[in-house]
């Protein structure tokens, strides 16, 4: 009888150990998924900040100082959330936005008469606007590897 009690006691301890290990594993999975979701939210916020600038440019065919400031505010954490490719891409977008703003200011300047110089600037401006339109698809491709949320373990 004593042997049976010891076996049952040992078996009970083993069962409790297995249950505790299972609970710990489930907590680990839950915490890992929470971390991934939090990271996803922060990354998606950067992506939305980029899209806000792209849509602003495509809507107005120009970029305001306010839109540039908002873009910088919404994307400044990218260096910490992504690999260097996204941070560099966002810098390139900002540089193109500044270029577009400069072109628009020069085109709006009444000191630049109609002629070859103005036509050249207008063509360059058109190319930059097309570049921004292309970024809607390009940005989706660039960000997609960071924004896929897979709950598989």
BELVENSUL-V531339 format. One record per residue. N is the residue number from 0. RES is the residue in three letters. SS is DSSP state (H for helix, E for strand, L for the rest). Layout:
{{N:RES:SS} {N:RES:SS}}
This chain:
{{0:UNK:L} {1:UNK:H} {2:UNK:H} {3:UNK:H} {4:UNK:H} {5:UNK:H} {6:UNK:H} {7:UNK:H} {8:UNK:H} {9:UNK:H} {10:UNK:H} {11:UNK:H} {12:UNK:H} {13:UNK:H} {14:UNK:H} {15:UNK:H} {16:UNK:H} {17:UNK:H} {18:UNK:H} {19:UNK:H} {20:UNK:H} {21:UNK:H} {22:UNK:H} {23:UNK:H} {24:UNK:H} {25:UNK:H} {26:UNK:H} {27:UNK:H} {28:UNK:H} {29:UNK:H} {30:UNK:H} {31:UNK:H} {32:UNK:H} {33:UNK:H} {34:UNK:H} {35:UNK:H} {36:UNK:H} {37:UNK:H} {38:UNK:H} {39:UNK:H} {40:UNK:H} {41:UNK:H} {42:UNK:H} {43:UNK:H} {44:UNK:H} {45:UNK:H} {46:UNK:H} {47:UNK:H} {48:UNK:H} {49:UNK:H} {50:UNK:H} {51:UNK:H} {52:UNK:H} {53:UNK:H} {54:UNK:H} {55:UNK:H} {56:UNK:H} {57:UNK:H} {58:UNK:H} {59:UNK:H} {60:UNK:L} {61:UNK:L} {62:UNK:L} {63:UNK:L} {64:UNK:H} {65:UNK:H} {66:UNK:H} {67:UNK:H} {68:UNK:H} {69:UNK:H} {70:UNK:H} {71:UNK:H} {72:UNK:H} {73:UNK:H} {74:UNK:H} {75:UNK:L} {76:UNK:L} {77:UNK:H} {78:UNK:H} {79:UNK:H} {80:UNK:H} {81:UNK:L} {82:UNK:L} {83:UNK:H} {84:UNK:H} {85:UNK:H} {86:UNK:H} {87:UNK:H} {88:UNK:H} {89:UNK:H} {90:UNK:H} {91:UNK:H} {92:UNK:H} {93:UNK:H} {94:UNK:H} {95:UNK:H} {96:UNK:H} {97:UNK:H} {98:UNK:H} {99:UNK:H} {100:UNK:H} {101:UNK:H} {102:UNK:H} {103:UNK:H} {104:UNK:H} {105:UNK:H} {106:UNK:H} {107:UNK:H} {108:UNK:L} {109:UNK:L} {110:UNK:L} {111:UNK:L} {112:UNK:L} {113:UNK:L} {114:UNK:L} {115:UNK:H} {116:UNK:H} {117:UNK:H} {118:UNK:H} {119:UNK:H} {120:UNK:H} {121:UNK:H} {122:UNK:H} {123:UNK:H} {124:UNK:H} {125:UNK:H} {126:UNK:H} {127:UNK:H} {128:UNK:H} {129:UNK:H} {130:UNK:H} {131:UNK:H} {132:UNK:H} {133:UNK:H} {134:UNK:H} {135:UNK:H} {136:UNK:H} {137:UNK:H} {138:UNK:H} {139:UNK:H} {140:UNK:H} {141:UNK:H} {142:UNK:H} {143:UNK:H} {144:UNK:H} {145:UNK:H} {146:UNK:H} {147:UNK:L} {148:UNK:L} {149:UNK:L} {150:UNK:L} {151:UNK:L} {152:UNK:L}}
